[in-house]
Amino acid sequence: MNTLIQELSEAARQVLDTDKLRTEHGAEPIWNRMQDQAMQRLQKARDEFEAWNAAYPHTDD
């Protein structure tokens, strides 16, 4: 679980970092590719987290 949360956090940070680069340097192909890769990483991490969450239901009792 901690690994999944860490990956989500790092992937989100990568998205923010690449977005900042695009803002500072313009939407050049290299930054666009980096942003696409970061978004794919974030989506994969999110999908894995959701699968884990579904496999291990929890209650707030």
C-alpha positions as protocol buffer text, in pm:
chain_id: "A"
residue {
  index: 1
  type: MET
  ca { x: 0 y: 0 z: 0 }
}
residue {
  index: 2
  type: ASN
  ca { x: 272 y: 248 z: 92 }
}
residue {
  index: 3
  type: THR
  ca { x: 448 y: 172 z: -236 }
}
residue {
  index: 4
  type: LEU
  ca { x: 128 y: 250 z: -428 }
}
residue {
  index: 5
  type: ILE
  ca { x: 81 y: 579 z: -246 }
}
residue {
  index: 6
  type: GLN
  ca { x: 446 y: 670 z: -301 }
}
residue {
  index: 7
  type: GLU
  ca { x: 416 y: 596 z: -673 }
}
residue {
  index: 8
  type: LEU
  ca { x: 100 y: 807 z: -696 }
}
residue {
  index: 9
  type: SER
  ca { x: 278 y: 1092 z: -521 }
}
residue {
  index: 10
  type: GLU
  ca { x: 590 y: 1071 z: -737 }
}
residue {
  index: 11
  type: ALA
  ca { x: 386 y: 1042 z: -1057 }
}
residue {
  index: 12
  type: ALA
  ca { x: 179 y: 1345 z: -961 }
}
residue {
  index: 13
  type: ARG
  ca { x: 497 y: 1540 z: -885 }
}
residue {
  index: 14
  type: GLN
  ca { x: 636 y: 1444 z: -1226 }
}
residue {
  index: 15
  type: VAL
  ca { x: 320 y: 1575 z: -1393 }
}
residue {
  index: 16
  type: LEU
  ca { x: 349 y: 1903 z: -1205 }
}
residue {
  index: 17
  type: ASP
  ca { x: 719 y: 1936 z: -1283 }
}
residue {
  index: 18
  type: THR
  ca { x: 673 y: 1876 z: -1654 }
}
residue {
  index: 19
  type: ASP
  ca { x: 379 y: 2116 z: -1660 }
}
residue {
  index: 20
  type: LYS
  ca { x: 604 y: 2380 z: -1503 }
}
residue {
  index: 21
  type: LEU
  ca { x: 870 y: 2317 z: -1769 }
}
residue {
  index: 22
  type: ARG
  ca { x: 610 y: 2356 z: -2043 }
}
residue {
  index: 23
  type: THR
  ca { x: 490 y: 2681 z: -1888 }
}
residue {
  index: 24
  type: GLU
  ca { x: 842 y: 2820 z: -1854 }
}
residue {
  index: 25
  type: HIS
  ca { x: 983 y: 2703 z: -2188 }
}
residue {
  index: 26
  type: GLY
  ca { x: 681 y: 2673 z: -2413 }
}
residue {
  index: 27
  type: ALA
  ca { x: 498 y: 2369 z: -2543 }
}
residue {
  index: 28
  type: GLU
  ca { x: 789 y: 2229 z: -2742 }
}
residue {
  index: 29
  type: PRO
  ca { x: 782 y: 1863 z: -2851 }
}
residue {
  index: 30
  type: ILE
  ca { x: 1025 y: 1746 z: -2581 }
}
residue {
  index: 31
  type: TRP
  ca { x: 814 y: 1894 z: -2301 }
}
residue {
  index: 32
  type: ASN
  ca { x: 496 y: 1760 z: -2458 }
}
residue {
  index: 33
  type: ARG
  ca { x: 646 y: 1408 z: -2471 }
}
residue {
  index: 34
  type: MET
  ca { x: 762 y: 1436 z: -2111 }
}
residue {
  index: 35
  type: GLN
  ca { x: 416 y: 1554 z: -2007 }
}
residue {
  index: 36
  type: ASP
  ca { x: 252 y: 1264 z: -2193 }
}
residue {
  index: 37
  type: GLN
  ca { x: 485 y: 1014 z: -2024 }
}
residue {
  index: 38
  type: ALA
  ca { x: 417 y: 1167 z: -1684 }
}
residue {
  index: 39
  type: MET
  ca { x: 40 y: 1152 z: -1740 }
}
residue {
  index: 40
  type: GLN
  ca { x: 66 y: 787 z: -1846 }
}
residue {
  index: 41
  type: ARG
  ca { x: 267 y: 707 z: -1532 }
}
residue {
  index: 42
  type: LEU
  ca { x: 10 y: 884 z: -1316 }
}
residue {
  index: 43
  type: GLN
  ca { x: -279 y: 699 z: -1483 }
}
residue {
  index: 44
  type: LYS
  ca { x: -105 y: 363 z: -1435 }
}
residue {
  index: 45
  type: ALA
  ca { x: -41 y: 439 z: -1067 }
}
residue {
  index: 46
  type: ARG
  ca { x: -402 y: 548 z: -1022 }
}
residue {
  index: 47
  type: ASP
  ca { x: -531 y: 231 z: -1190 }
}
residue {
  index: 48
  type: GLU
  ca { x: -311 y: 14 z: -966 }
}
residue {
  index: 49
  type: PHE
  ca { x: -427 y: 198 z: -655 }
}
residue {
  index: 50
  type: GLU
  ca { x: -793 y: 161 z: -753 }
}
residue {
  index: 51
  type: ALA
  ca { x: -742 y: -212 z: -819 }
}
residue {
  index: 52
  type: TRP
  ca { x: -580 y: -253 z: -477 }
}
residue {
  index: 53
  type: ASN
  ca { x: -858 y: -54 z: -313 }
}
residue {
  index: 54
  type: ALA
  ca { x: -1123 y: -272 z: -478 }
}
residue {
  index: 55
  type: ALA
  ca { x: -942 y: -591 z: -376 }
}
residue {
  index: 56
  type: TYR
  ca { x: -914 y: -486 z: -12 }
}
residue {
  index: 57
  type: PRO
  ca { x: -1241 y: -314 z: 79 }
}
residue {
  index: 58
  type: HIS
  ca { x: -1246 y: -119 z: 400 }
}
residue {
  index: 59
  type: THR
  ca { x: -1507 y: 38 z: 621 }
}
residue {
  index: 60
  type: ASP
  ca { x: -1507 y: 349 z: 833 }
}
residue {
  index: 61
  type: ASP
  ca { x: -1665 y: 167 z: 1130 }
}
